[in-house]
Amino acid sequence: MELICPICGEPLARQEKRLACPRGHSFDIARQGYVHLLPVQQKRSLHPGDTREQVLSRRAFLESGAYLPIVEAVREAAKAHYTGGEVLDVGCGEGWYAVQVAEALKAPLTGLDISKEAVRCAAAKYKHARWICGTAAHLPVTDGSVGLLMSMFALTVPEEFRRVLKEDGIFLQVLAAQDHLMGLKSIIYPEILLKEKDSVPKIEGFALAESIPVRFDFTAQGEQIGNLLSMTPHFWRISAEGAKRLEETKVLRDTASCVVNVYQRA
């Protein structure tokens, strides 16, 4: 899987401590080993994506093993459908999911996230993989070069995902189900409004090969409760009153509920 320039689409080649394309665009390789391929025109804010605090909270929660059933389900689905080639995790965060899946497949790994703090954290710990700061809307990789594309609780961009996948490549998507983290929601919101949620969506250009529900109970205590909040969209929506109620919660017993969807190119 070769990288391409996010500005002009030409191939990128390594030149000492940077990547450069034939048209003269160059991108420094950071000390931690990641490369920033997110030009200003592709940003929607000055510092997009998760903050360093959120990234470290996510790592602490995931490494506690609370979500181990999810990564186990993803590993099994990947092994059942994978036909070879490189792994690309779009929205990789600090890398915990992607590394375990790629190691199970014995496949080369590239992780991409719009958060510079996320890929910096991933690159500092997982030296054997390639980490990129970039956007799912403009993946800086060549056409038809990805064997397995992962999206863990992240955005789906059908046109781009189809472009970069090999003919026999697979797209592995994990989405939260409607009843995901109801315990957390019942604490931080005065009322829970249940909206219709399609956890097995039809995606243009793809055919569903398998859908696997994953549901299990877990317990979070102390600072892990705040860590859990930090890695969810509720982090941005919580009110001062909800934050106070959560801070007063010493033990959270909750249920994780998600769906692992495996798609093939149609």
N, C-alpha and C positions, 0 to 999 in steps of 0.2 A: 504494500500500500504506500504509494508515494504522496507526498504533500504538495499542494499547489498554492500559489500566491493568492491570498484572499482579495487582492486588488485587481489583478489582471488575469488570473487563472493559469498562468504559466507554471511549469514545474519549479520546485524549489530544490536547490542543491546546498549542501553544507560547505561553508567557507570559514574555517577556524571556529570562532564562537558565534556564528550567525548563520541564518539561512538566507539565500538570495535567489532571485529569479533572473532570467535573461534581460528583462527590461529595467533592471536596476533597483527594484524594490527589495529591501533587506529587513530582516527581523532578528534581533539579538536573542541568543539562547541564555536564559537566566542562570545564575549561579547554581540554583537548585536542579537545573536540567530541563525545565519546561520552556516552551516557546510561545510567545504572545502573537497570535495570528488574528487579532480582533481589531481591525482598523476603526478609526473614529466614526466613519460613516455607517458602520454596522452596529454602533452602540445606541442604546435608547436612554442611557444615563451615564453619568461620569464614572460610577463604580458599579457596574451591573452584577447581578447574582448575589450569592451569599457572602456575608461578612466573615472575617476571620473568626469571630466569636461563634457564629453559627457553624462554621466548618469544624471547629474543634469540638463543639458540643455534639455534632453529628458523629464524629469519629468516636468520641467517648461512649455514646449510646450504642452504636453498632458493634463496637469491639467488646461490649459487655455480653454479647450473645443473645440479647433479647429478641432480635429479628433473625436469628439463625434459620428458622424454618423457611423464611422467604428465600434466602440465598441457596438453601438446599434444594428447594423446588426449582429455582432458576437453573442451577447446575444440572439437575436431572433432565429438564426440558432441553437445555442446550446440548447435552450429550446425546439425546435421542434424535435430534434433528440436524445437528451440525455436520456439514460435509467437507469441511476444511477451509483454510484461509484465515486471515487476520481478524481479530476482534476489535470493534470500535464501540466504545461506550459513550453515548451522547448525553451529556448531563451527568458526568461521572462523579461529581462531588469530590470527596477526598480519596476515592478509589477503592473502598472496601469491597463492594459488590464485584466490580470488574476484575480485580486481581484474583479473587477466588474462582470466578468462572473461567478466566483465561488459563489459570494454573490447572484446573480440572481437564481442560481441553488440550493442554500443552501447546497453546497457540500464542503468537505474538499479540501484544495488546497496545492499543492507543486509546487514551482517555481524553475526552474533550469536555470542557465546561466554560460557561460564559464568565464565571467567577475566577478572577486571577488568584484569589486567596485559596480557592479549592484546589486548583491545579498546582499551586506552589506547595501546598500541604501534601498532595499526592506524590509529587516529584521528590520531595525531601525524604519520603519513607520508602517508596517503591521504585528503586533505581533501575529495575530491569524492564520497565515499560516506558512508553513515550507519552508525554502529557502536553496538551495544547490548550491554550486559552482561545476560544473561538465560539462561534454561534451555530446552532443547529440549522438556522435558516440559510447559511452559506458554508457548508462543510468544506474545509480546505484539503480535501483528499480527491484522488483521481477517480474517474468513472469506473464502475464495475470492479472495485478492488477490495471490497470488504466481504468476509465470509459470514460473520455474525455481527449484527448491529444490535446493541442493547439500549433500551431507554427505561430506566428505573424511576418510576414516579416523575417522569419528565415529559417534555414536549414531544409531540410527534409531528414531523414535517414530511408528509408522504412523498412529495416530488423529490426532495433531496435524498431521502432514505433510499428510494428506489434507484436513483442515479448512481449512488456509490456501491450498492450491493452487487455482488456477482450474480450471474443467472441462477445459480443454485444456492445463493446465500439466503439466510433467514434473518428476520427482524423479530427480536424478542422484546416484548413490551410488558411492563408491570404497571397496573393501574390500581388505585385504591377502590374498594367496593363501597357501597352506600353506607354500610354499617361499620366502616373503619374508624377506630379510636372514638367510639361513642362515650366511653368513660371520660376521656379528656374533654370532649366537647360539652358534656353535661356539667362540667365544672366551670369552664371558661365562658360559656354562653348562658344567658338567662332563659333562653328558649332555643330548642333545636328545630330548625326548619328542614325537613327531609325533602330533597329535590330528586326528581328522576335522574338516575345516573346510568349511563351505558358503559359497563365495564368490559364489554366485548364489542368494540365498535367495528363497523365496516370501514375499511381504509382503501381508498382508491388506488388501484395498481397492485393490490396485495390480496392474497387468498388466505383465510384462516386455516391453519393446519391443526392446531390444538389449543384448547383453553383449559387452564388448570386453576380452580379456586384454592386459595390458601387462607385458612382461618385458624387462629390459635390465641389462647389467653397468655398474658404475661403480666409481670409486676414490676413497677418502677418505684424506686425510693429515693428520698433526698434530692441531690442535685440532678439525678438522672431524669426526674420529672421535667425539670427545666430544659435539660438536653433534648428530651423528646419533643417538647414544644418548639424548640429552635429549628428542628429539621422538618417542620410542617408549615403549610401555608398559613396556619392559624397564628403563627408568630407575628405576621404583619397585620392581623385583624383583631387581635385581642384588645379588649378595653382595659382601663385601669382597674375597674372592679373585678374583671375576670382574672387579671394578673394577680390581684391580691388574694382571691380565692385559691388560685393555684399555688401561690407561695405558702399558704396555710395548710396545703395538702401534704401530708408526710408520706403516705403510701398510696399509690395509684394502681388499682387493678383494672386492667383494660383488655380489649380484644383487638387484635390486628386482623384485618380482613382485606384481602387483595386478590387480584386475578393475574395469572401469568399467561399472556397470549403469545402464541407462536405463529408468525405470518411468513408466507413464501411469496415471491414475486408472482403475480398473476400472469 
